[in-house]
């Protein structure tokens, strides 16, 4: 259990200002957090794996290679495609700043 004095000491070490009216609430909140952590620690491991709680499986299709559009059709609106590739102008260093 965390005491009021421990909260004040932690605040002092962390160089935090805690108003007098917040110390009691912070002490209670810290004790609730520690109690929750204790509950989790006490839960232990069960025989049942958590990743198998739901019997559903991902349904994935096999990858299939399918015909694509002809490169000429893809590049027709590229405005300057070369050898089946998109042409991107080279940006000089210092430009666009």
JOHUQUI-V191518 format. One record per pair of residues at least 24 apart in sequence whose ideal C-beta (glycine too) atoms are under 8 Angstrom apart, sorted by sequence separation. I is the first residue (numbers start at 0). J is the second residue. D is the distance in Angstrom with one decimal. If there is no record, write none. Layout:
I|J|D / I|J|D
This chain:
2|26|7.0 / 1|26|5.9 / 1|29|4.6 / 1|30|5.4 / 0|30|5.9 / 1|33|6.6 / 0|33|7.8
